[in-house]
Amino acid sequence: MTKMAKQTAVPADSQQRPNASTWNLLRRIHRDEEGAVSIETILIIAAIAIPILIFIIKFGWPRIKAWFNQGMQELEGGMDDAAGA
C-alpha cells in the first residue's frame, strides 16, 4: 500500500462500533420516559380488560349465544310466516 492508501483506509472494526453521535442518541433515548408512560398505561388497561373479557367469555357467552339463537329462530319463523302468506 502507498502512504496515501494507509491514511484513507478504514479499519474493519470501526464500521461495527457506534460513533459518538450514536452513543449520544442512545443515551437521549434511554433517558426519555415518555414511552414508559405509554407502556404503563397500556399495561394497566390490559390488566383491567383481560379479567373482564375472561368473565364475559366464561359466564356471559352462553347467555349471549342463547339470546342470539333465539333471535335467529324468531327471524326464521317470521320468514316462514311471510313466505306462506
N, CA, C and O atoms as a Maestro MAE file, in Angstrom:
{
 s_m_m2io_version
 :::
 2.0.0
}

f_m_ct {
 s_m_title
 :::
 protein
 m_atom[340] {
  # First column is atom index #
  i_m_mmod_type
  r_m_x_coord
  r_m_y_coord
  r_m_z_coord
  i_m_residue_number
  s_m_chain_name
  s_m_pdb_residue_name
  s_m_pdb_atom_name
  i_m_atomic_number
  :::
  1 25 0.829 -1.185 0.000 1 A "MET " " N  " 7
  2 3 0.000 0.000 0.000 1 A "MET " " CA " 6
  3 2 0.874 1.250 0.000 1 A "MET " " C  " 6
  4 15 1.993 1.262 0.512 1 A "MET " " O  " 8
  5 25 0.340 2.249 -0.568 2 A "THR " " N  " 7
  6 3 1.074 3.513 -0.568 2 A "THR " " CA " 6
  7 2 0.787 4.265 0.709 2 A "THR " " C  " 6
  8 15 -0.086 3.889 1.491 2 A "THR " " O  " 8
  9 25 1.524 5.318 0.908 3 A "LYS " " N  " 7
  10 3 1.332 6.112 2.107 3 A "LYS " " CA " 6
  11 2 -0.065 6.740 2.127 3 A "LYS " " C  " 6
  12 15 -0.675 6.837 3.191 3 A "LYS " " O  " 8
  13 25 -0.580 7.169 0.972 4 A "MET " " N  " 7
  14 3 -1.905 7.775 0.877 4 A "MET " " CA " 6
  15 2 -2.986 6.740 1.179 4 A "MET " " C  " 6
  16 15 -3.971 7.067 1.842 4 A "MET " " O  " 8
  17 25 -2.835 5.532 0.722 5 A "ALA " " N  " 7
  18 3 -3.838 4.492 0.939 5 A "ALA " " CA " 6
  19 2 -3.931 4.129 2.416 5 A "ALA " " C  " 6
  20 15 -5.019 3.822 2.904 5 A "ALA " " O  " 8
  21 25 -2.829 4.158 3.125 6 A "LYS " " N  " 7
  22 3 -2.850 3.843 4.549 6 A "LYS " " CA " 6
  23 2 -3.617 4.891 5.342 6 A "LYS " " C  " 6
  24 15 -4.278 4.558 6.325 6 A "LYS " " O  " 8
  25 25 -3.539 6.130 4.939 7 A "GLN " " N  " 7
  26 3 -4.217 7.190 5.666 7 A "GLN " " CA " 6
  27 2 -5.723 7.163 5.443 7 A "GLN " " C  " 6
  28 15 -6.474 7.503 6.357 7 A "GLN " " O  " 8
  29 25 -6.188 6.773 4.270 8 A "THR " " N  " 7
  30 3 -7.615 6.788 3.967 8 A "THR " " CA " 6
  31 2 -8.286 5.458 4.242 8 A "THR " " C  " 6
  32 15 -9.513 5.371 4.189 8 A "THR " " O  " 8
  33 25 -7.524 4.427 4.532 9 A "ALA " " N  " 7
  34 3 -8.128 3.122 4.795 9 A "ALA " " CA " 6
  35 2 -8.870 3.161 6.128 9 A "ALA " " C  " 6
  36 15 -8.398 3.755 7.097 9 A "ALA " " O  " 8
  37 25 -10.034 2.523 6.163 10 A "VAL " " N  " 7
  38 3 -10.855 2.479 7.367 10 A "VAL " " CA " 6
  39 2 -10.646 1.129 8.027 10 A "VAL " " C  " 6
  40 15 -10.792 0.095 7.374 10 A "VAL " " O  " 8
  41 25 -10.307 1.116 9.310 11 A "PRO " " N  " 7
  42 3 -10.147 -0.176 9.986 11 A "PRO " " CA " 6
  43 2 -11.447 -0.976 9.944 11 A "PRO " " C  " 6
  44 15 -12.536 -0.404 9.980 11 A "PRO " " O  " 8
  45 25 -11.328 -2.279 9.869 12 A "ALA " " N  " 7
  46 3 -12.504 -3.145 9.720 12 A "ALA " " CA " 6
  47 2 -13.427 -3.058 10.927 12 A "ALA " " C  " 6
  48 15 -14.646 -3.099 10.767 12 A "ALA " " O  " 8
  49 25 -12.875 -2.939 12.130 13 A "ASP " " N  " 7
  50 3 -13.730 -2.939 13.315 13 A "ASP " " CA " 6
  51 2 -14.395 -1.579 13.562 13 A "ASP " " C  " 6
  52 15 -15.336 -1.510 14.352 13 A "ASP " " O  " 8
  53 25 -13.945 -0.502 12.921 14 A "SER " " N  " 7
  54 3 -14.550 0.809 13.168 14 A "SER " " CA " 6
  55 2 -15.944 0.916 12.550 14 A "SER " " C  " 6
  56 15 -16.742 1.749 12.980 14 A "SER " " O  " 8
  57 25 -16.244 0.105 11.572 15 A "GLN " " N  " 7
  58 3 -17.572 0.137 10.964 15 A "GLN " " CA " 6
  59 2 -18.603 -0.529 11.873 15 A "GLN " " C  " 6
  60 15 -19.798 -0.266 11.738 15 A "GLN " " O  " 8
  61 25 -18.174 -1.367 12.773 16 A "GLN " " N  " 7
  62 3 -19.086 -2.073 13.653 16 A "GLN " " CA " 6
  63 2 -19.317 -1.322 14.963 16 A "GLN " " C  " 6
  64 15 -20.332 -1.536 15.626 16 A "GLN " " O  " 8
  65 25 -18.393 -0.451 15.340 17 A "ARG " " N  " 7
  66 3 -18.549 0.303 16.579 17 A "ARG " " CA " 6
  67 2 -19.349 1.570 16.319 17 A "ARG " " C  " 6
  68 15 -19.096 2.268 15.337 17 A "ARG " " O  " 8
  69 25 -20.319 1.880 17.191 18 A "PRO " " N  " 7
  70 3 -21.059 3.127 17.014 18 A "PRO " " CA " 6
  71 2 -20.172 4.326 17.327 18 A "PRO " " C  " 6
  72 15 -19.309 4.262 18.202 18 A "PRO " " O  " 8
  73 25 -20.393 5.414 16.607 19 A "ASN " " N  " 7
  74 3 -19.605 6.617 16.853 19 A "ASN " " CA " 6
  75 2 -20.227 7.430 17.986 19 A "ASN " " C  " 6
  76 15 -21.229 7.016 18.569 19 A "ASN " " O  " 8
  77 25 -19.641 8.577 18.299 20 A "ALA " " N  " 7
  78 3 -20.076 9.383 19.445 20 A "ALA " " CA " 6
  79 2 -21.507 9.865 19.287 20 A "ALA " " C  " 6
  80 15 -22.254 9.885 20.266 20 A "ALA " " O  " 8
  81 25 -21.910 10.255 18.083 21 A "SER " " N  " 7
  82 3 -23.281 10.750 17.906 21 A "SER " " CA " 6
  83 2 -24.298 9.629 18.122 21 A "SER " " C  " 6
  84 15 -25.398 9.879 18.615 21 A "SER " " O  " 8
  85 25 -23.946 8.415 17.762 22 A "THR " " N  " 7
  86 3 -24.846 7.284 18.002 22 A "THR " " CA " 6
  87 2 -24.987 7.041 19.497 22 A "THR " " C  " 6
  88 15 -26.087 6.787 19.986 22 A "THR " " O  " 8
  89 25 -23.874 7.119 20.225 23 A "TRP " " N  " 7
  90 3 -23.941 6.945 21.676 23 A "TRP " " CA " 6
  91 2 -24.798 8.032 22.315 23 A "TRP " " C  " 6
  92 15 -25.589 7.756 23.217 23 A "TRP " " O  " 8
  93 25 -24.637 9.270 21.843 24 A "ASN " " N  " 7
  94 3 -25.448 10.369 22.384 24 A "ASN " " CA " 6
  95 2 -26.926 10.133 22.111 24 A "ASN " " C  " 6
  96 15 -27.763 10.383 22.979 24 A "ASN " " O  " 8
  97 25 -27.253 9.657 20.924 25 A "LEU " " N  " 7
  98 3 -28.643 9.361 20.581 25 A "LEU " " CA " 6
  99 2 -29.191 8.257 21.487 25 A "LEU " " C  " 6
  100 15 -30.308 8.367 21.992 25 A "LEU " " O  " 8
  101 25 -28.417 7.205 21.692 26 A "LEU " " N  " 7
  102 3 -28.861 6.110 22.554 26 A "LEU " " CA " 6
  103 2 -29.051 6.578 23.994 26 A "LEU " " C  " 6
  104 15 -30.003 6.162 24.655 26 A "LEU " " O  " 8
  105 25 -28.163 7.434 24.488 27 A "ARG " " N  " 7
  106 3 -28.324 7.970 25.848 27 A "ARG " " CA " 6
  107 2 -29.588 8.812 25.958 27 A "ARG " " C  " 6
  108 15 -30.326 8.713 26.938 27 A "ARG " " O  " 8
  109 25 -29.834 9.647 24.940 28 A "ARG " " N  " 7
  110 3 -31.020 10.503 24.965 28 A "ARG " " CA " 6
  111 2 -32.297 9.664 24.926 28 A "ARG " " C  " 6
  112 15 -33.257 9.968 25.634 28 A "ARG " " O  " 8
  113 25 -32.317 8.625 24.116 29 A "ILE " " N  " 7
  114 3 -33.488 7.743 24.042 29 A "ILE " " CA " 6
  115 2 -33.680 7.010 25.365 29 A "ILE " " C  " 6
  116 15 -34.808 6.837 25.826 29 A "ILE " " O  " 8
  117 25 -32.582 6.581 25.972 30 A "HIS " " N  " 7
  118 3 -32.665 5.853 27.240 30 A "HIS " " CA " 6
  119 2 -33.219 6.740 28.357 30 A "HIS " " C  " 6
  120 15 -33.949 6.254 29.222 30 A "HIS " " O  " 8
  121 25 -32.882 8.031 28.351 31 A "ARG " " N  " 7
  122 3 -33.372 8.960 29.370 31 A "ARG " " CA " 6
  123 2 -34.817 9.381 29.128 31 A "ARG " " C  " 6
  124 15 -35.494 9.819 30.058 31 A "ARG " " O  " 8
  125 25 -35.295 9.257 27.905 32 A "ASP " " N  " 7
  126 3 -36.654 9.686 27.568 32 A "ASP " " CA " 6
  127 2 -37.655 8.750 28.235 32 A "ASP " " C  " 6
  128 15 -37.595 7.536 28.038 32 A "ASP " " O  " 8
  129 25 -38.576 9.305 29.023 33 A "GLU " " N  " 7
  130 3 -39.532 8.491 29.766 33 A "GLU " " CA " 6
  131 2 -40.944 8.574 29.205 33 A "GLU " " C  " 6
  132 15 -41.859 7.991 29.787 33 A "GLU " " O  " 8
  133 25 -41.156 9.272 28.103 34 A "GLU " " N  " 7
  134 3 -42.498 9.383 27.536 34 A "GLU " " CA " 6
  135 2 -43.031 8.025 27.093 34 A "GLU " " C  " 6
  136 15 -44.210 7.730 27.291 34 A "GLU " " O  " 8
  137 25 -42.197 7.215 26.510 35 A "GLY " " N  " 7
  138 3 -42.620 5.889 26.077 35 A "GLY " " CA " 6
  139 2 -42.981 4.993 27.246 35 A "GLY " " C  " 6
  140 15 -43.876 4.154 27.140 35 A "GLY " " O  " 8
  141 25 -42.287 5.170 28.361 36 A "ALA " " N  " 7
  142 3 -42.562 4.355 29.547 36 A "ALA " " CA " 6
  143 2 -43.960 4.630 30.074 36 A "ALA " " C  " 6
  144 15 -44.645 3.712 30.526 36 A "ALA " " O  " 8
  145 25 -44.388 5.879 30.020 37 A "VAL " " N  " 7
  146 3 -45.730 6.228 30.487 37 A "VAL " " CA " 6
  147 2 -46.775 5.558 29.603 37 A "VAL " " C  " 6
  148 15 -47.778 5.048 30.101 37 A "VAL " " O  " 8
  149 25 -46.546 5.560 28.310 38 A "SER " " N  " 7
  150 3 -47.492 4.919 27.393 38 A "SER " " CA " 6
  151 2 -47.578 3.420 27.651 38 A "SER " " C  " 6
  152 15 -48.669 2.851 27.671 38 A "SER " " O  " 8
  153 25 -46.444 2.791 27.845 39 A "ILE " " N  " 7
  154 3 -46.436 1.349 28.094 39 A "ILE " " CA " 6
  155 2 -47.114 1.034 29.423 39 A "ILE " " C  " 6
  156 15 -47.858 0.059 29.525 39 A "ILE " " O  " 8
  157 25 -46.862 1.854 30.441 40 A "GLU " " N  " 7
  158 3 -47.515 1.630 31.733 40 A "GLU " " CA " 6
  159 2 -49.029 1.758 31.603 40 A "GLU " " C  " 6
  160 15 -49.773 0.973 32.191 40 A "GLU " " O  " 8
  161 25 -49.481 2.736 30.840 41 A "THR " " N  " 7
  162 3 -50.918 2.923 30.630 41 A "THR " " CA " 6
  163 2 -51.518 1.717 29.924 41 A "THR " " C  " 6
  164 15 -52.588 1.244 30.307 41 A "THR " " O  " 8
  165 25 -50.846 1.219 28.906 42 A "ILE " " N  " 7
  166 3 -51.332 0.050 28.171 42 A "ILE " " CA " 6
  167 2 -51.403 -1.162 29.093 42 A "ILE " " C  " 6
  168 15 -52.367 -1.926 29.036 42 A "ILE " " O  " 8
  169 25 -50.396 -1.347 29.941 43 A "LEU " " N  " 7
  170 3 -50.397 -2.488 30.857 43 A "LEU " " CA " 6
  171 2 -51.523 -2.385 31.882 43 A "LEU " " C  " 6
  172 15 -52.130 -3.396 32.234 43 A "LEU " " O  " 8
  173 25 -51.807 -1.180 32.363 44 A "ILE " " N  " 7
  174 3 -52.910 -1.005 33.318 44 A "ILE " " CA " 6
  175 2 -54.241 -1.313 32.648 44 A "ILE " " C  " 6
  176 15 -55.084 -2.000 33.224 44 A "ILE " " O  " 8
  177 25 -54.432 -0.806 31.434 45 A "ILE " " N  " 7
  178 3 -55.679 -1.079 30.701 45 A "ILE " " CA " 6
  179 2 -55.823 -2.573 30.447 45 A "ILE " " C  " 6
  180 15 -56.912 -3.126 30.596 45 A "ILE " " O  " 8
  181 25 -54.729 -3.232 30.063 46 A "ALA " " N  " 7
  182 3 -54.777 -4.675 29.817 46 A "ALA " " CA " 6
  183 2 -55.083 -5.440 31.102 46 A "ALA " " C  " 6
  184 15 -55.820 -6.425 31.076 46 A "ALA " " O  " 8
  185 25 -54.524 -4.992 32.222 47 A "ALA " " N  " 7
  186 3 -54.779 -5.666 33.498 47 A "ALA " " CA " 6
  187 2 -56.240 -5.551 33.912 47 A "ALA " " C  " 6
  188 15 -56.754 -6.417 34.620 47 A "ALA " " O  " 8
  189 25 -56.906 -4.500 33.481 48 A "ILE " " N  " 7
  190 3 -58.329 -4.343 33.777 48 A "ILE " " CA " 6
  191 2 -59.181 -5.083 32.752 48 A "ILE " " C  " 6
  192 15 -60.163 -5.730 33.115 48 A "ILE " " O  " 8
  193 25 -58.817 -4.995 31.479 49 A "ALA " " N  " 7
  194 3 -59.648 -5.538 30.403 49 A "ALA " " CA " 6
  195 2 -59.610 -7.060 30.329 49 A "ALA " " C  " 6
  196 15 -60.638 -7.680 30.058 49 A "ALA " " O  " 8
  197 25 -58.474 -7.668 30.558 50 A "ILE " " N  " 7
  198 3 -58.356 -9.124 30.398 50 A "ILE " " CA " 6
  199 2 -59.259 -9.880 31.371 50 A "ILE " " C  " 6
  200 15 -59.955 -10.795 30.931 50 A "ILE " " O  " 8
  201 25 -59.291 -9.556 32.666 51 A "PRO " " N  " 7
  202 3 -60.236 -10.271 33.547 51 A "PRO " " CA " 6
  203 2 -61.699 -10.045 33.161 51 A "PRO " " C  " 6
  204 15 -62.520 -10.955 33.275 51 A "PRO " " O  " 8
  205 25 -62.024 -8.837 32.705 52 A "ILE " " N  " 7
  206 3 -63.398 -8.573 32.269 52 A "ILE " " CA " 6
  207 2 -63.747 -9.443 31.070 52 A "ILE " " C  " 6
  208 15 -64.826 -10.033 31.022 52 A "ILE " " O  " 8
  209 25 -62.838 -9.526 30.101 53 A "LEU " " N  " 7
  210 3 -63.087 -10.370 28.925 53 A "LEU " " CA " 6
  211 2 -63.208 -11.839 29.307 53 A "LEU " " C  " 6
  212 15 -64.063 -12.548 28.776 53 A "LEU " " O  " 8
  213 25 -62.368 -12.298 30.217 54 A "ILE " " N  " 7
  214 3 -62.450 -13.698 30.658 54 A "ILE " " CA " 6
  215 2 -63.797 -13.962 31.318 54 A "ILE " " C  " 6
  216 15 -64.417 -14.996 31.068 54 A "ILE " " O  " 8
  217 25 -64.255 -13.039 32.155 55 A "PHE " " N  " 7
  218 3 -65.552 -13.196 32.813 55 A "PHE " " CA " 6
  219 2 -66.684 -13.227 31.787 55 A "PHE " " C  " 6
  220 15 -67.578 -14.070 31.866 55 A "PHE " " O  " 8
  221 25 -66.642 -12.310 30.830 56 A "ILE " " N  " 7
  222 3 -67.700 -12.263 29.808 56 A "ILE " " CA " 6
  223 2 -67.708 -13.540 28.985 56 A "ILE " " C  " 6
  224 15 -68.775 -14.089 28.711 56 A "ILE " " O  " 8
  225 25 -66.547 -14.016 28.589 57 A "ILE " " N  " 7
  226 3 -66.479 -15.231 27.766 57 A "ILE " " CA " 6
  227 2 -66.935 -16.445 28.563 57 A "ILE " " C  " 6
  228 15 -67.662 -17.289 28.040 57 A "ILE " " O  " 8
  229 25 -66.520 -16.543 29.818 58 A "LYS " " N  " 7
  230 3 -66.845 -17.724 30.615 58 A "LYS " " CA " 6
  231 2 -68.304 -17.748 31.063 58 A "LYS " " C  " 6
  232 15 -68.963 -18.782 30.954 58 A "LYS " " O  " 8
  233 25 -68.815 -16.632 31.562 59 A "PHE " " N  " 7
  234 3 -70.164 -16.622 32.124 59 A "PHE " " CA " 6
  235 2 -71.195 -15.965 31.208 59 A "PHE " " C  " 6
  236 15 -72.351 -16.389 31.186 59 A "PHE " " O  " 8
  237 25 -70.810 -14.966 30.475 60 A "GLY " " N  " 7
  238 3 -71.767 -14.242 29.655 60 A "GLY " " CA " 6
  239 2 -72.004 -14.857 28.295 60 A "GLY " " C  " 6
  240 15 -73.079 -14.679 27.723 60 A "GLY " " O  " 8
  241 25 -71.028 -15.579 27.759 61 A "TRP " " N  " 7
  242 3 -71.160 -16.107 26.412 61 A "TRP " " CA " 6
  243 2 -72.349 -17.051 26.244 61 A "TRP " " C  " 6
  244 15 -73.048 -16.936 25.238 61 A "TRP " " O  " 8
  245 25 -72.622 -17.977 27.167 62 A "PRO " " N  " 7
  246 3 -73.806 -18.835 26.987 62 A "PRO " " CA " 6
  247 2 -75.100 -18.022 26.885 62 A "PRO " " C  " 6
  248 15 -75.982 -18.362 26.098 62 A "PRO " " O  " 8
  249 25 -75.217 -16.960 27.668 63 A "ARG " " N  " 7
  250 3 -76.417 -16.118 27.596 63 A "ARG " " CA " 6
  251 2 -76.477 -15.365 26.273 63 A "ARG " " C  " 6
  252 15 -77.537 -15.267 25.654 63 A "ARG " " O  " 8
  253 25 -75.347 -14.841 25.846 64 A "ILE " " N  " 7
  254 3 -75.308 -14.117 24.568 64 A "ILE " " CA " 6
  255 2 -75.644 -15.064 23.428 64 A "ILE " " C  " 6
  256 15 -76.402 -14.709 22.526 64 A "ILE " " O  " 8
  257 25 -75.085 -16.265 23.464 65 A "LYS " " N  " 7
  258 3 -75.336 -17.259 22.422 65 A "LYS " " CA " 6
  259 2 -76.808 -17.660 22.402 65 A "LYS " " C  " 6
  260 15 -77.400 -17.765 21.328 65 A "LYS " " O  " 8
  261 25 -77.408 -17.885 23.573 66 A "ALA " " N  " 7
  262 3 -78.823 -18.254 23.644 66 A "ALA " " CA " 6
  263 2 -79.696 -17.116 23.125 66 A "ALA " " C  " 6
  264 15 -80.660 -17.363 22.402 66 A "ALA " " O  " 8
  265 25 -79.376 -15.887 23.480 67 A "TRP " " N  " 7
  266 3 -80.135 -14.727 23.018 67 A "TRP " " CA " 6
  267 2 -80.049 -14.594 21.502 67 A "TRP " " C  " 6
  268 15 -81.054 -14.328 20.843 67 A "TRP " " O  " 8
  269 25 -78.847 -14.778 20.947 68 A "PHE " " N  " 7
  270 3 -78.657 -14.696 19.505 68 A "PHE " " CA " 6
  271 2 -79.417 -15.814 18.793 68 A "PHE " " C  " 6
  272 15 -80.075 -15.566 17.782 68 A "PHE " " O  " 8
  273 25 -79.333 -17.046 19.311 69 A "ASN " " N  " 7
  274 3 -80.035 -18.170 18.685 69 A "ASN " " CA " 6
  275 2 -81.548 -17.982 18.741 69 A "ASN " " C  " 6
  276 15 -82.250 -18.322 17.789 69 A "ASN " " O  " 8
  277 25 -82.056 -17.441 19.853 70 A "GLN " " N  " 7
  278 3 -83.490 -17.172 19.961 70 A "GLN " " CA " 6
  279 2 -83.911 -16.137 18.916 70 A "GLN " " C  " 6
  280 15 -84.949 -16.292 18.272 70 A "GLN " " O  " 8
  281 25 -83.128 -15.110 18.752 71 A "GLY " " N  " 7
  282 3 -83.426 -14.097 17.738 71 A "GLY " " CA " 6
  283 2 -83.405 -14.677 16.337 71 A "GLY " " C  " 6
  284 15 -84.244 -14.328 15.507 71 A "GLY " " O  " 8
  285 25 -82.457 -15.555 16.067 72 A "MET " " N  " 7
  286 3 -82.388 -16.187 14.742 72 A "MET " " CA " 6
  287 2 -83.601 -17.078 14.500 72 A "MET " " C  " 6
  288 15 -84.137 -17.099 13.392 72 A "MET " " O  " 8
  289 25 -84.041 -17.812 15.516 73 A "GLN " " N  " 7
  290 3 -85.220 -18.666 15.368 73 A "GLN " " CA " 6
  291 2 -86.467 -17.827 15.122 73 A "GLN " " C  " 6
  292 15 -87.302 -18.187 14.291 73 A "GLN " " O  " 8
  293 25 -86.601 -16.710 15.838 74 A "GLU " " N  " 7
  294 3 -87.744 -15.829 15.616 74 A "GLU " " CA " 6
  295 2 -87.705 -15.241 14.213 74 A "GLU " " C  " 6
  296 15 -88.742 -15.105 13.565 74 A "GLU " " O  " 8
  297 25 -86.521 -14.895 13.747 75 A "LEU " " N  " 7
  298 3 -86.371 -14.343 12.406 75 A "LEU " " CA " 6
  299 2 -86.726 -15.385 11.352 75 A "LEU " " C  " 6
  300 15 -87.416 -15.077 10.381 75 A "LEU " " O  " 8
  301 25 -86.257 -16.621 11.542 76 A "GLU " " N  " 7
  302 3 -86.588 -17.688 10.596 76 A "GLU " " CA " 6
  303 2 -88.080 -17.988 10.617 76 A "GLU " " C  " 6
  304 15 -88.677 -18.234 9.569 76 A "GLU " " O  " 8
  305 25 -88.697 -17.970 11.819 77 A "GLY " " N  " 7
  306 3 -90.139 -18.193 11.920 77 A "GLY " " CA " 6
  307 2 -90.911 -17.090 11.217 77 A "GLY " " C  " 6
  308 15 -91.916 -17.366 10.562 77 A "GLY " " O  " 8
  309 25 -90.464 -15.851 11.339 78 A "GLY " " N  " 7
  310 3 -91.110 -14.733 10.654 78 A "GLY " " CA " 6
  311 2 -90.975 -14.849 9.148 78 A "GLY " " C  " 6
  312 15 -91.888 -14.470 8.415 78 A "GLY " " O  " 8
  313 25 -89.852 -15.367 8.676 79 A "MET " " N  " 7
  314 3 -89.659 -15.540 7.232 79 A "MET " " CA " 6
  315 2 -90.584 -16.633 6.711 79 A "MET " " C  " 6
  316 15 -91.148 -16.502 5.625 79 A "MET " " O  " 8
  317 25 -90.745 -17.719 7.483 80 A "ASP " " N  " 7
  318 3 -91.637 -18.801 7.067 80 A "ASP " " CA " 6
  319 2 -93.082 -18.310 7.009 80 A "ASP " " C  " 6
  320 15 -93.823 -18.664 6.092 80 A "ASP " " O  " 8
  321 25 -93.484 -17.496 7.988 81 A "ASP " " N  " 7
  322 3 -94.843 -16.947 8.001 81 A "ASP " " CA " 6
  323 2 -95.061 -16.020 6.807 81 A "ASP " " C  " 6
  324 15 -96.126 -16.041 6.190 81 A "ASP " " O  " 8
  325 25 -94.062 -15.214 6.483 82 A "ALA " " N  " 7
  326 3 -94.196 -14.278 5.364 82 A "ALA " " CA " 6
  327 2 -94.226 -15.025 4.038 82 A "ALA " " C  " 6
  328 15 -94.932 -14.615 3.117 82 A "ALA " " O  " 8
  329 25 -93.479 -16.106 3.927 83 A "ALA " " N  " 7
  330 3 -93.456 -16.869 2.683 83 A "ALA " " CA " 6
  331 2 -94.752 -17.648 2.500 83 A "ALA " " C  " 6
  332 15 -95.188 -17.850 1.366 83 A "ALA " " O  " 8
  333 25 -95.370 -18.084 3.577 84 A "GLY " " N  " 7
  334 3 -96.602 -18.873 3.491 84 A "GLY " " CA " 6
  335 2 -97.839 -18.007 3.314 84 A "GLY " " C  " 6
  336 15 -98.900 -18.530 2.974 84 A "GLY " " O  " 8
  337 25 -97.741 -16.726 3.528 85 A "ALA " " N  " 7
  338 3 -98.924 -15.856 3.470 85 A "ALA " " CA " 6
  339 2 -99.320 -15.497 2.107 85 A "ALA " " C  " 6
  340 15 -100.297 -14.772 1.919 85 A "ALA " " O  " 8
  :::
 }
 m_bond[339] {
  # First column is bond index #
  i_m_from
  i_m_to
  i_m_order
  :::
  1 1 2 1
  2 2 3 1
  3 3 4 2
  4 3 5 1
  5 5 6 1
  6 6 7 1
  7 7 8 2
  8 7 9 1
  9 9 10 1
  10 10 11 1
  11 11 12 2
  12 11 13 1
  13 13 14 1
  14 14 15 1
  15 15 16 2
  16 15 17 1
  17 17 18 1
  18 18 19 1
  19 19 20 2
  20 19 21 1
  21 21 22 1
  22 22 23 1
  23 23 24 2
  24 23 25 1
  25 25 26 1
  26 26 27 1
  27 27 28 2
  28 27 29 1
  29 29 30 1
  30 30 31 1
  31 31 32 2
  32 31 33 1
  33 33 34 1
  34 34 35 1
  35 35 36 2
  36 35 37 1
  37 37 38 1
  38 38 39 1
  39 39 40 2
  40 39 41 1
  41 41 42 1
  42 42 43 1
  43 43 44 2
  44 43 45 1
  45 45 46 1
  46 46 47 1
  47 47 48 2
  48 47 49 1
  49 49 50 1
  50 50 51 1
  51 51 52 2
  52 51 53 1
  53 53 54 1
  54 54 55 1
  55 55 56 2
  56 55 57 1
  57 57 58 1
  58 58 59 1
  59 59 60 2
  60 59 61 1
  61 61 62 1
  62 62 63 1
  63 63 64 2
  64 63 65 1
  65 65 66 1
  66 66 67 1
  67 67 68 2
  68 67 69 1
  69 69 70 1
  70 70 71 1
  71 71 72 2
  72 71 73 1
  73 73 74 1
  74 74 75 1
  75 75 76 2
  76 75 77 1
  77 77 78 1
  78 78 79 1
  79 79 80 2
  80 79 81 1
  81 81 82 1
  82 82 83 1
  83 83 84 2
  84 83 85 1
  85 85 86 1
  86 86 87 1
  87 87 88 2
  88 87 89 1
  89 89 90 1
  90 90 91 1
  91 91 92 2
  92 91 93 1
  93 93 94 1
  94 94 95 1
  95 95 96 2
  96 95 97 1
  97 97 98 1
  98 98 99 1
  99 99 100 2
  100 99 101 1
  101 101 102 1
  102 102 103 1
  103 103 104 2
  104 103 105 1
  105 105 106 1
  106 106 107 1
  107 107 108 2
  108 107 109 1
  109 109 110 1
  110 110 111 1
  111 111 112 2
  112 111 113 1
  113 113 114 1
  114 114 115 1
  115 115 116 2
  116 115 117 1
  117 117 118 1
  118 118 119 1
  119 119 120 2
  120 119 121 1
  121 121 122 1
  122 122 123 1
  123 123 124 2
  124 123 125 1
  125 125 126 1
  126 126 127 1
  127 127 128 2
  128 127 129 1
  129 129 130 1
  130 130 131 1
  131 131 132 2
  132 131 133 1
  133 133 134 1
  134 134 135 1
  135 135 136 2
  136 135 137 1
  137 137 138 1
  138 138 139 1
  139 139 140 2
  140 139 141 1
  141 141 142 1
  142 142 143 1
  143 143 144 2
  144 143 145 1
  145 145 146 1
  146 146 147 1
  147 147 148 2
  148 147 149 1
  149 149 150 1
  150 150 151 1
  151 151 152 2
  152 151 153 1
  153 153 154 1
  154 154 155 1
  155 155 156 2
  156 155 157 1
  157 157 158 1
  158 158 159 1
  159 159 160 2
  160 159 161 1
  161 161 162 1
  162 162 163 1
  163 163 164 2
  164 163 165 1
  165 165 166 1
  166 166 167 1
  167 167 168 2
  168 167 169 1
  169 169 170 1
  170 170 171 1
  171 171 172 2
  172 171 173 1
  173 173 174 1
  174 174 175 1
  175 175 176 2
  176 175 177 1
  177 177 178 1
  178 178 179 1
  179 179 180 2
  180 179 181 1
  181 181 182 1
  182 182 183 1
  183 183 184 2
  184 183 185 1
  185 185 186 1
  186 186 187 1
  187 187 188 2
  188 187 189 1
  189 189 190 1
  190 190 191 1
  191 191 192 2
  192 191 193 1
  193 193 194 1
  194 194 195 1
  195 195 196 2
  196 195 197 1
  197 197 198 1
  198 198 199 1
  199 199 200 2
  200 199 201 1
  201 201 202 1
  202 202 203 1
  203 203 204 2
  204 203 205 1
  205 205 206 1
  206 206 207 1
  207 207 208 2
  208 207 209 1
  209 209 210 1
  210 210 211 1
  211 211 212 2
  212 211 213 1
  213 213 214 1
  214 214 215 1
  215 215 216 2
  216 215 217 1
  217 217 218 1
  218 218 219 1
  219 219 220 2
  220 219 221 1
  221 221 222 1
  222 222 223 1
  223 223 224 2
  224 223 225 1
  225 225 226 1
  226 226 227 1
  227 227 228 2
  228 227 229 1
  229 229 230 1
  230 230 231 1
  231 231 232 2
  232 231 233 1
  233 233 234 1
  234 234 235 1
  235 235 236 2
  236 235 237 1
  237 237 238 1
  238 238 239 1
  239 239 240 2
  240 239 241 1
  241 241 242 1
  242 242 243 1
  243 243 244 2
  244 243 245 1
  245 245 246 1
  246 246 247 1
  247 247 248 2
  248 247 249 1
  249 249 250 1
  250 250 251 1
  251 251 252 2
  252 251 253 1
  253 253 254 1
  254 254 255 1
  255 255 256 2
  256 255 257 1
  257 257 258 1
  258 258 259 1
  259 259 260 2
  260 259 261 1
  261 261 262 1
  262 262 263 1
  263 263 264 2
  264 263 265 1
  265 265 266 1
  266 266 267 1
  267 267 268 2
  268 267 269 1
  269 269 270 1
  270 270 271 1
  271 271 272 2
  272 271 273 1
  273 273 274 1
  274 274 275 1
  275 275 276 2
  276 275 277 1
  277 277 278 1
  278 278 279 1
  279 279 280 2
  280 279 281 1
  281 281 282 1
  282 282 283 1
  283 283 284 2
  284 283 285 1
  285 285 286 1
  286 286 287 1
  287 287 288 2
  288 287 289 1
  289 289 290 1
  290 290 291 1
  291 291 292 2
  292 291 293 1
  293 293 294 1
  294 294 295 1
  295 295 296 2
  296 295 297 1
  297 297 298 1
  298 298 299 1
  299 299 300 2
  300 299 301 1
  301 301 302 1
  302 302 303 1
  303 303 304 2
  304 303 305 1
  305 305 306 1
  306 306 307 1
  307 307 308 2
  308 307 309 1
  309 309 310 1
  310 310 311 1
  311 311 312 2
  312 311 313 1
  313 313 314 1
  314 314 315 1
  315 315 316 2
  316 315 317 1
  317 317 318 1
  318 318 319 1
  319 319 320 2
  320 319 321 1
  321 321 322 1
  322 322 323 1
  323 323 324 2
  324 323 325 1
  325 325 326 1
  326 326 327 1
  327 327 328 2
  328 327 329 1
  329 329 330 1
  330 330 331 1
  331 331 332 2
  332 331 333 1
  333 333 334 1
  334 334 335 1
  335 335 336 2
  336 335 337 1
  337 337 338 1
  338 338 339 1
  339 339 340 2
  :::
 }
}
